[in-house]
Amino acid sequence: MVLAGPLDPLVTRRARILRLAGRRLGFGVPLVLVVSLATFGLAAASPFDPLDAYLGGVGDGYTEAERAALKHTLGLDQSWFASWWHWLANAVTGDLGYSRAYHAPVLQVLGDRLGWTALLGLAGSVVAVVLAGVLGAVAGLRPGGLADRAISALAVVLQAVPPFVIALGSVLLFAVTLRLFPAAGLTDPGAAITAGSAARHLVLPALALGLSQVPWLVLGLREAITRAAGSDAVRGAHARGLPRRIVDLRHILPLSVTPFFALIGGRLPELLVGATVVETVFAWPGLGDATVNSARALDFPLLAIVTVLTVGLVLLGNLAADAAAVAVDPRIEADG
C-alpha cells in the first residue's frame, strides 16, 4: 500500500476497499487452485500407502485381488492429477467427497469441527490483540523506561518458545498445579456439552494460542509507536504545547494503528499453525486436529479442503487488515 495525495475526490474509501477486494479475489482464486493441486501432488509423493492407512492394522488380512478391488472402490487407483480433477469437479457442485479418516462425508466433518476452530481462533485473537495492545502501548509510549525494558525482554524470550511448550506450560500451571481450569476437551467426562462447560474448557487453549502471538504484536506495536513519536506531526504537537496525554491519545496512537492492523493480518498464518498445535495438546475438536489426522491417513478430500480453507482464511485476514487500514487512514491508497 502507498499513501495517496491529501485530496482524492474521485475515489472514496469505500471504492478503494472494493477495488482492493476485487484485486485480492483475482489473485486468490488461482492461488487456491494451485494450492489444492499441490496438496494432491505432495500427498501422492508420500512413501505411505493410503490404503494401508485406511485399513489400519488389518491390511495384511487382504489378498492382492481384494486390495486392488478396494483401491478401485475408494478411487485410490487413479493418478493424483485425475484424483484432483475429480475432487475439484465435485467440489464446484458442493460435493467435497468422503473422509476415509473419519468415515463420514467431508461436509459433515467440517460442520462438526469448523465452528470450534473458529471459536478458538477468535478467542485466541482477542487475547493476543488485547494483551499486545496494552503492553505494546505501555512500552512504546515510554521508551527506555523500566516497563519498556521488562516488556521487551519478556516478549523476546516468549517469542522463542514454541506454541506446544506454552500450551503444556499452561496446563501444568493452571490445570495441574492451581486447578483453576480443565486441561482438555469440551466438557467434563460423562457430562453433556453446555455453553458454560465449553467456555471453561476454552480458557486455557485460547490463552495458550493468544500468548503464542503476543510477542510479535507487542514488539511490532512498540516499534510503530516509537516511529510515530518521532514524526513531524507529533513534534509539531509538542511544539504547540499540547499536553502529553493529548499527544499520546490523539496523535501517536492513531498513527500506530495502521501498521498494527497490517501486522495482525500478517500473523494470521502463524495463528492457524499455532491453532493446530494447541488443538492437539488440548484435545480440542477443531479442524487443526482434523488436519493432523487427515495428513496421517493421506485422506486427500479432507486434507485438500482443510488446506484450501486455511489459505482462504489467510487471504481474508490480510484483506481485512488492509481494508481496516484504508478505512482508518484516509491517506492510504490500496494498490492490491
Order of alpha helices (4+ residues) and beta strands (2+ residues): beta-alpha-alpha-alpha-alpha-beta-beta-alpha-alpha-alpha-alpha-alpha-alpha-alpha-alpha-alpha-alpha-beta
